[in-house]
Amino acid sequence: MNIVLIQVLLIVVVVVVAARLFRSRGARSQAVRRLGLMLFAAFAVVSILFPNLWNRMAAVAGVRRGTDLVLYALVVAFLSFTVTTYLRFRDFEARYTRLARRLALDEVRAESTPSQSDPTSSPMAGTTASPTVPPRRDEGSNAGSDAPPATEQA
C-alpha cells in the first residue's frame, strides 16, 4: 500500500481535531473556533479570487485534482462540526439533568419545611393547628400570570 502525503496529513488533522475538541471546552476553545472560522472565510475569499490555487495545492499534496482536495477539507470540517455539536448537546443534557434534580430537591425541601409566614409554625400559635397547604409547584413559572395565589382554608 502506497501512502501519499495527503493521506498522512488528513489522518493527522482528523486525530488532532478530534483530540482537541474532546479535551477542552471553554473560552479558549471558543476563541480557537472563532479563529478557525476567520481562517476559513479568508481562505474561501482567496480561493474565489484564485481558483487555480486549489489545483496547485493538490499537486503539492499528492492529489490529482483541486476539487478532491476541497472535498477532503470539507470532510475534516464536517467532522469537526459534528464532534463539536455532539459535545455541546452532551453538556446541555448534563446541565438540564442537574437543573431538574436541583428543582426537584428544592420543591421537596419547600414542602417539608413550614414557611416562616405561616402562623401555625410559631410556638405561640396555640394548641389547635390548622392543616397547611403545600406551595404550588408552578409558582416560579406563573410570575406574570393573573392566577390567584394559593390560600389556606380552615
MDAnalysis code that builds the backbone (N, CA, C; Angstrom):
import MDAnalysis as mda
import numpy as np

u = mda.Universe.empty(462, n_residues=154, atom_resindex=np.repeat(np.arange(154), 3), trajectory=True)
u.add_TopologyAttr("name", ["N", "CA", "C"] * 154)
u.add_TopologyAttr("resid", np.arange(1, 155))
u.add_TopologyAttr("resname", ["MET", "ASN", "ILE", "VAL", "LEU", "ILE", "GLN", "VAL", "LEU", "LEU", "ILE", "VAL", "VAL", "VAL", "VAL", "VAL", "VAL", "ALA", "ALA", "ARG", "LEU", "PHE", "ARG", "SER", "ARG", "GLY", "ALA", "ARG", "SER", "GLN", "ALA", "VAL", "ARG", "ARG", "LEU", "GLY", "LEU", "MET", "LEU", "PHE", "ALA", "ALA", "PHE", "ALA", "VAL", "VAL", "SER", "ILE", "LEU", "PHE", "PRO", "ASN", "LEU", "TRP", "ASN", "ARG", "MET", "ALA", "ALA", "VAL", "ALA", "GLY", "VAL", "ARG", "ARG", "GLY", "THR", "ASP", "LEU", "VAL", "LEU", "TYR", "ALA", "LEU", "VAL", "VAL", "ALA", "PHE", "LEU", "SER", "PHE", "THR", "VAL", "THR", "THR", "TYR", "LEU", "ARG", "PHE", "ARG", "ASP", "PHE", "GLU", "ALA", "ARG", "TYR", "THR", "ARG", "LEU", "ALA", "ARG", "ARG", "LEU", "ALA", "LEU", "ASP", "GLU", "VAL", "ARG", "ALA", "GLU", "SER", "THR", "PRO", "SER", "GLN", "SER", "ASP", "PRO", "THR", "SER", "SER", "PRO", "MET", "ALA", "GLY", "THR", "THR", "ALA", "SER", "PRO", "THR", "VAL", "PRO", "PRO", "ARG", "ARG", "ASP", "GLU", "GLY", "SER", "ASN", "ALA", "GLY", "SER", "ASP", "ALA", "PRO", "PRO", "ALA", "THR", "GLU", "GLN", "ALA"])
u.atoms.positions = np.array([
    [0.855, -1.178, 0.000],
    [0.000, 0.000, 0.000],
    [0.898, 1.237, 0.000],
    [0.617, 2.144, -0.899],
    [1.403, 3.352, -1.053],
    [0.647, 4.527, -0.430],
    [1.171, 5.054, 0.651],
    [0.524, 6.172, 1.338],
    [1.130, 7.467, 0.818],
    [0.262, 8.384, 0.389],
    [0.740, 9.666, -0.110],
    [0.651, 10.709, 0.988],
    [1.245, 11.838, 0.737],
    [1.309, 12.910, 1.721],
    [-0.071, 13.341, 2.208],
    [-1.040, 13.448, 1.311],
    [-2.370, 13.920, 1.712],
    [-3.027, 12.952, 2.691],
    [-2.803, 11.662, 2.543],
    [-3.403, 10.692, 3.444],
    [-2.846, 10.853, 4.863],
    [-1.546, 11.007, 4.949],
    [-0.921, 11.205, 6.259],
    [-1.414, 12.509, 6.868],
    [-1.447, 13.560, 6.053],
    [-1.893, 14.866, 6.538],
    [-3.341, 14.816, 7.022],
    [-4.221, 14.197, 6.257],
    [-5.634, 14.116, 6.650],
    [-5.812, 13.305, 7.929],
    [-5.088, 12.231, 8.063],
    [-5.196, 11.414, 9.280],
    [-4.728, 12.205, 10.491],
    [-3.609, 12.902, 10.356],
    [-3.100, 13.709, 11.459],
    [-4.095, 14.801, 11.835],
    [-4.665, 15.477, 10.821],
    [-5.621, 16.549, 11.095],
    [-6.866, 16.001, 11.799],
    [-7.367, 14.876, 11.339],
    [-8.558, 14.288, 11.955],
    [-8.282, 13.920, 13.408],
    [-7.145, 13.311, 13.681],
    [-6.813, 12.918, 15.049],
    [-6.623, 14.152, 15.936],
    [-5.930, 15.165, 15.436],
    [-5.689, 16.373, 16.221],
    [-6.988, 17.109, 16.507],
    [-7.849, 17.243, 15.493],
    [-9.126, 17.946, 15.689],
    [-9.996, 17.201, 16.698],
    [-10.079, 15.885, 16.556],
    [-10.895, 15.109, 17.492],
    [-10.351, 15.214, 18.915],
    [-9.031, 15.111, 19.066],
    [-8.438, 15.211, 20.403],
    [-8.659, 16.597, 20.992],
    [-8.512, 17.610, 20.183],
    [-8.688, 18.990, 20.653],
    [-10.128, 19.247, 21.090],
    [-11.067, 18.768, 20.307],
    [-12.464, 19.021, 20.627],
    [-12.920, 18.223, 21.838],
    [-12.374, 17.049, 22.042],
    [-12.758, 16.266, 23.208],
    [-12.108, 16.788, 24.482],
    [-10.982, 17.465, 24.340],
    [-10.214, 17.853, 25.509],
    [-10.708, 19.124, 26.176],
    [-10.970, 20.157, 25.424],
    [-11.241, 21.439, 26.080],
    [-12.585, 22.020, 25.659],
    [-13.213, 22.633, 26.646],
    [-14.444, 23.379, 26.409],
    [-14.372, 24.611, 27.284],
    [-14.465, 25.756, 26.687],
    [-14.400, 26.983, 27.457],
    [-14.081, 28.151, 26.562],
    [-13.618, 29.221, 27.181],
    [-13.336, 30.449, 26.445],
    [-12.219, 30.243, 25.425],
    [-11.202, 29.491, 25.805],
    [-10.107, 29.255, 24.863],
    [-10.581, 28.434, 23.662],
    [-11.383, 27.431, 23.909],
    [-11.915, 26.614, 22.820],
    [-12.789, 27.452, 21.894],
    [-13.586, 28.334, 22.471],
    [-14.426, 29.207, 21.661],
    [-13.563, 30.156, 20.830],
    [-12.479, 30.641, 21.388],
    [-11.577, 31.517, 20.639],
    [-10.932, 30.760, 19.477],
    [-10.559, 29.506, 19.717],
    [-9.973, 28.691, 18.646],
    [-10.986, 28.481, 17.529],
    [-12.238, 28.219, 17.894],
    [-13.282, 28.038, 16.874],
    [-13.484, 29.319, 16.076],
    [-13.471, 30.465, 16.746],
    [-13.630, 31.737, 16.033],
    [-12.471, 31.998, 15.090],
    [-11.255, 31.718, 15.547],
    [-10.092, 31.874, 14.673],
    [-10.187, 30.934, 13.470],
    [-10.620, 29.723, 13.718],
    [-10.799, 28.768, 12.624],
    [-11.816, 29.263, 11.612],
    [-12.893, 29.847, 12.098],
    [-13.911, 30.385, 11.194],
    [-13.360, 31.549, 10.383],
    [-12.588, 32.408, 11.030],
    [-11.997, 33.545, 10.310],
    [-11.004, 33.054, 9.253],
    [-10.189, 32.059, 9.585],
    [-9.264, 31.496, 8.612],
    [-10.003, 30.847, 7.447],
    [-11.085, 30.145, 7.761],
    [-11.889, 29.523, 6.714],
    [-12.463, 30.582, 5.775],
    [-12.982, 31.662, 6.325],
    [-13.550, 32.725, 5.499],
    [-12.464, 33.381, 4.637],
    [-11.301, 33.623, 5.218],
    [-10.207, 34.227, 4.446],
    [-9.747, 33.284, 3.339],
    [-9.645, 32.016, 3.653],
    [-9.229, 31.040, 2.646],
    [-10.279, 30.905, 1.547],
    [-11.558, 31.017, 1.907],
    [-12.616, 30.959, 0.903],
    [-12.517, 32.142, -0.058],
    [-12.242, 33.319, 0.472],
    [-12.104, 34.504, -0.382],
    [-10.903, 34.350, -1.315],
    [-9.787, 33.862, -0.799],
    [-8.601, 33.642, -1.631],
    [-8.892, 32.596, -2.706],
    [-9.644, 31.558, -2.344],
    [-9.992, 30.511, -3.307],
    [-10.872, 31.049, -4.427],
    [-11.754, 31.964, -4.086],
    [-12.630, 32.558, -5.098],
    [-11.820, 33.455, -6.033],
    [-10.890, 34.193, -5.470],
    [-10.083, 35.099, -6.290],
    [-9.076, 34.352, -7.161],
    [-8.528, 33.247, -6.636],
    [-7.507, 32.478, -7.355],
    [-7.934, 31.010, -7.410],
    [-8.836, 30.648, -8.321],
    [-9.372, 29.278, -8.354],
    [-8.326, 28.204, -8.666],
    [-7.268, 28.538, -9.396],
    [-6.244, 27.538, -9.717],
    [-5.354, 27.210, -8.522],
    [-5.488, 27.974, -7.460],
    [-4.696, 27.719, -6.260],
    [-4.934, 26.315, -5.728],
    [-6.184, 25.852, -5.783],
    [-6.515, 24.513, -5.287],
    [-5.796, 23.450, -6.096],
    [-5.704, 23.632, -7.420],
    [-5.009, 22.641, -8.249],
    [-3.524, 22.595, -7.906],
    [-2.930, 23.744, -7.667],
    [-1.509, 23.767, -7.297],
    [-1.286, 23.131, -5.927],
    [-2.170, 23.444, -4.971],
    [-2.043, 22.841, -3.634],
    [-2.288, 21.342, -3.704],
    [-3.208, 20.912, -4.529],
    [-3.484, 19.485, -4.689],
    [-2.267, 18.765, -5.255],
    [-1.597, 19.371, -6.212],
    [-0.393, 18.756, -6.780],
    [0.694, 18.616, -5.725],
    [0.845, 19.622, -4.872],
    [1.841, 19.562, -3.797],
    [1.476, 18.459, -2.794],
    [0.182, 18.314, -2.500],
    [-0.261, 17.343, -1.503],
    [-0.323, 15.922, -2.053],
    [-0.235, 15.767, -3.359],
    [-0.283, 14.432, -3.949],
    [-1.673, 14.013, -4.384],
    [-2.569, 14.962, -4.534],
    [-3.929, 14.693, -5.001],
    [-4.001, 15.150, -6.456],
    [-4.786, 14.440, -7.288],
    [-4.813, 14.778, -8.703],
    [-5.543, 16.072, -9.001],
    [-6.679, 16.317, -8.354],
    [-7.487, 17.497, -8.691],
    [-7.714, 18.362, -7.451],
    [-7.898, 19.640, -7.691],
    [-8.185, 20.576, -6.611],
    [-9.544, 20.327, -5.984],
    [-10.490, 19.837, -6.786],
    [-11.825, 19.556, -6.232],
    [-11.775, 18.429, -5.212],
    [-10.896, 17.457, -5.436],
    [-10.748, 16.382, -4.445],
    [-10.174, 16.929, -3.136],
    [-9.234, 17.841, -3.259],
    [-8.658, 18.462, -2.063],
    [-9.713, 19.255, -1.292],
    [-10.567, 19.959, -2.024],
    [-11.668, 20.688, -1.378],
    [-12.596, 19.711, -0.666],
    [-12.892, 18.597, -1.307],
    [-13.749, 17.591, -0.685],
    [-13.122, 17.073, 0.609],
    [-11.841, 16.783, 0.600],
    [-11.173, 16.302, 1.808],
    [-11.228, 17.354, 2.923],
    [-11.021, 18.593, 2.554],
    [-11.090, 19.667, 3.550],
    [-12.495, 19.780, 4.134],
    [-13.495, 19.615, 3.293],
    [-14.876, 19.680, 3.787],
    [-15.214, 18.493, 4.689],
    [-14.647, 17.337, 4.400],
    [-14.858, 16.180, 5.274],
    [-14.287, 16.462, 6.659],
    [-13.102, 17.036, 6.712],
    [-12.484, 17.376, 8.004],
    [-13.321, 18.431, 8.724],
    [-13.798, 19.443, 7.987],
    [-14.620, 20.488, 8.601],
    [-15.933, 19.904, 9.130],
    [-16.535, 19.006, 8.364],
    [-17.789, 18.392, 8.809],
    [-17.564, 17.533, 10.054],
    [-16.466, 16.806, 10.086],
    [-16.147, 16.008, 11.267],
    [-15.981, 16.902, 12.491],
    [-15.295, 18.012, 12.325],
    [-15.111, 18.948, 13.439],
    [-16.451, 19.484, 13.921],
    [-17.320, 19.862, 12.994],
    [-18.639, 20.373, 13.355],
    [-19.460, 19.314, 14.090],
    [-19.413, 18.088, 13.605],
    [-20.184, 17.015, 14.227],
    [-19.720, 16.753, 15.653],
    [-18.421, 16.677, 15.848],
    [-17.893, 16.423, 17.196],
    [-18.235, 17.584, 18.120],
    [-18.081, 18.814, 17.640],
    [-18.397, 19.985, 18.465],
    [-19.873, 20.000, 18.861],
    [-20.737, 19.729, 17.916],
    [-22.181, 19.721, 18.192],
    [-22.540, 18.623, 19.184],
    [-21.961, 17.457, 19.030],
    [-22.217, 16.362, 19.958],
    [-21.801, 16.747, 21.378],
    [-20.605, 17.306, 21.509],
    [-20.121, 17.690, 22.837],
    [-20.986, 18.779, 23.463],
    [-21.435, 19.726, 22.647],
    [-22.273, 20.801, 23.172],
    [-23.621, 20.254, 23.655],
    [-24.241, 19.375, 22.880],
    [-25.516, 18.794, 23.302],
    [-25.348, 17.922, 24.543],
    [-24.230, 17.215, 24.633],
    [-23.981, 16.401, 25.822],
    [-23.857, 17.291, 27.063],
    [-23.193, 18.429, 26.921],
    [-23.090, 19.377, 28.041],
    [-24.450, 19.950, 28.418],
    [-25.264, 20.296, 27.414],
    [-26.602, 20.820, 27.701],
    [-27.447, 19.785, 28.430],
    [-27.387, 18.539, 28.003],
    [-28.160, 17.497, 28.671],
    [-27.717, 17.339, 30.125],
    [-26.429, 17.401, 30.369],
    [-25.934, 17.292, 31.747],
    [-26.411, 18.477, 32.573],
    [-26.399, 19.676, 32.000],
    [-26.888, 20.854, 32.723],
    [-28.374, 20.736, 33.030],
    [-29.159, 20.298, 32.052],
    [-30.600, 20.149, 32.277],
    [-30.884, 19.097, 33.339],
    [-30.111, 18.026, 33.354],
    [-30.297, 16.996, 34.369],
    [-29.997, 17.549, 35.758],
    [-28.883, 18.288, 35.887],
    [-28.556, 18.887, 37.189],
    [-29.622, 19.893, 37.612],
    [-30.117, 20.682, 36.650],
    [-31.154, 21.659, 36.960],
    [-32.444, 20.977, 37.414],
    [-32.845, 19.930, 36.729],
    [-34.069, 19.213, 37.111],
    [-33.922, 18.592, 38.495],
    [-32.761, 18.033, 38.768],
    [-32.534, 17.459, 40.100],
    [-32.580, 18.533, 41.170],
    [-31.976, 19.667, 40.878],
    [-31.959, 20.773, 41.849],
    [-33.374, 21.283, 42.121],
    [-34.160, 21.453, 41.055],
    [-35.542, 21.909, 41.232],
    [-36.362, 20.899, 42.028],
    [-36.175, 19.626, 41.742],
    [-36.915, 18.603, 42.476],
    [-36.537, 18.620, 43.954],
    [-35.262, 18.735, 44.249],
    [-34.836, 18.793, 45.652],
    [-35.345, 20.051, 46.340],
    [-35.320, 21.183, 45.644],
    [-35.838, 22.426, 46.227],
    [-37.331, 22.325, 46.510],
    [-38.080, 21.685, 45.622],
    [-39.520, 21.516, 45.859],
    [-39.782, 20.630, 47.061],
    [-39.012, 19.562, 47.186],
    [-39.194, 18.662, 48.328],
    [-38.857, 19.387, 49.628],
    [-37.785, 20.168, 49.614],
    [-37.418, 20.926, 50.815],
    [-38.488, 21.957, 51.164],
    [-39.045, 22.628, 50.158],
    [-40.070, 23.639, 50.401],
    [-41.342, 22.997, 50.962],
    [-41.669, 21.802, 50.513],
    [-42.863, 21.131, 51.004],
    [-42.665, 20.564, 52.404],
    [-41.438, 20.195, 52.744],
    [-41.217, 19.549, 54.038],
    [-40.961, 20.539, 55.165],
    [-40.527, 21.754, 54.855],
    [-40.291, 22.746, 55.914],
    [-41.416, 23.758, 55.903],
    [-41.977, 24.093, 57.083],
    [-43.047, 25.098, 57.125],
    [-42.492, 26.476, 56.786],
    [-43.324, 27.278, 56.163],
    [-42.882, 28.615, 55.779],
    [-42.801, 29.526, 56.994],
    [-41.991, 30.561, 56.903],
    [-41.787, 31.496, 58.005],
    [-43.045, 32.332, 58.264],
    [-43.831, 32.588, 57.232],
    [-45.008, 33.435, 57.405],
    [-46.228, 32.649, 57.862],
    [-46.114, 31.350, 58.002],
    [-47.234, 30.515, 58.428],
    [-47.444, 30.709, 59.926],
    [-48.613, 31.197, 60.348],
    [-48.836, 31.444, 61.776],
    [-48.854, 30.167, 62.600],
    [-49.137, 29.033, 62.006],
    [-49.183, 27.787, 62.781],
    [-47.797, 27.251, 63.069],
    [-46.767, 27.784, 62.434],
    [-45.420, 27.266, 62.673],
    [-44.754, 27.922, 63.873],
    [-45.316, 29.000, 64.400],
    [-44.700, 29.658, 65.552],
    [-45.133, 28.960, 66.833],
    [-44.293, 28.981, 67.860],
    [-44.648, 28.306, 69.108],
    [-45.799, 28.990, 69.838],
    [-46.108, 30.244, 69.536],
    [-47.167, 30.972, 70.219],
    [-48.515, 30.802, 69.519],
    [-48.611, 29.940, 68.556],
    [-49.820, 29.821, 67.757],
    [-50.973, 29.173, 68.511],
    [-50.731, 28.515, 69.602],
    [-51.812, 27.870, 70.342],
    [-51.750, 26.368, 70.168],
    [-52.776, 25.705, 70.649],
    [-52.750, 24.251, 70.626],
    [-53.460, 23.676, 69.418],
    [-54.358, 24.419, 68.814],
    [-55.073, 23.887, 67.650],
    [-54.376, 24.377, 66.395],
    [-53.835, 23.451, 65.651],
    [-53.121, 23.800, 64.416],
    [-53.975, 23.437, 63.217],
    [-54.067, 24.342, 62.307],
    [-54.810, 24.048, 61.079],
    [-53.862, 23.412, 60.073],
    [-54.403, 22.588, 59.187],
    [-53.521, 21.938, 58.201],
    [-52.918, 22.977, 57.261],
    [-51.684, 22.725, 56.887],
    [-51.012, 23.659, 55.975],
    [-51.145, 23.169, 54.547],
    [-51.185, 24.106, 53.645],
    [-51.261, 23.786, 52.223],
    [-49.856, 23.915, 51.653],
    [-49.374, 22.878, 50.981],
    [-48.024, 22.981, 50.422],
    [-47.990, 24.023, 49.304],
    [-46.835, 24.622, 49.062],
    [-46.743, 25.630, 48.000],
    [-47.040, 25.014, 46.641],
    [-47.560, 25.835, 45.755],
    [-47.885, 25.354, 44.412],
    [-46.608, 25.047, 43.654],
    [-46.639, 24.009, 42.837],
    [-45.461, 23.600, 42.080],
    [-45.128, 24.582, 40.972],
    [-46.094, 25.313, 40.482],
    [-45.857, 26.200, 39.340],
    [-45.702, 27.656, 39.751],
    [-45.333, 27.900, 41.011],
    [-45.201, 29.289, 41.470],
    [-44.152, 30.048, 40.682],
    [-43.017, 29.417, 40.403],
    [-41.946, 30.103, 39.689],
    [-42.310, 30.421, 38.252],
    [-43.094, 29.573, 37.612],
    [-43.411, 29.782, 36.201],
    [-44.601, 30.712, 36.009],
    [-45.371, 31.030, 37.059],
    [-46.525, 31.909, 36.933],
    [-46.232, 33.304, 37.447],
    [-45.006, 33.739, 37.280],
    [-44.627, 35.032, 37.842],
    [-45.441, 36.167, 37.255],
    [-45.785, 36.100, 35.976],
    [-46.515, 37.196, 35.365],
    [-47.971, 36.877, 35.108],
    [-48.484, 35.786, 35.642],
    [-49.869, 35.413, 35.342],
    [-50.833, 36.087, 36.320],
    [-52.104, 36.034, 35.974],
    [-53.138, 36.632, 36.811],
    [-53.770, 35.614, 37.764],
    [-53.189, 34.434, 37.893],
    [-53.747, 33.401, 38.751],
    [-53.618, 33.827, 40.214],
    [-54.647, 33.602, 41.029],
    [-54.567, 33.984, 42.431],
    [-53.623, 33.066, 43.177],
    [-52.982, 33.550, 44.218],
    [-52.080, 32.717, 44.982],
    [-52.838, 31.657, 45.764],
    [-52.146, 30.599, 46.137],
    [-52.775, 29.527, 46.904],
    [-53.101, 30.047, 48.304],
    [-54.297, 29.738, 48.785],
    [-54.704, 30.182, 50.126],
    [-55.077, 28.992, 50.972],
    [-55.017, 29.182, 52.256],
    [-55.391, 28.117, 53.184],
    [-56.887, 28.204, 53.479],
    [-57.487, 27.066, 53.664],
    [-58.897, 27.012, 54.055],
    [-58.963, 26.360, 55.420],
    [-59.642, 27.001, 56.359],
    [-59.732, 26.455, 57.721],
    [-61.014, 25.711, 57.912],
])
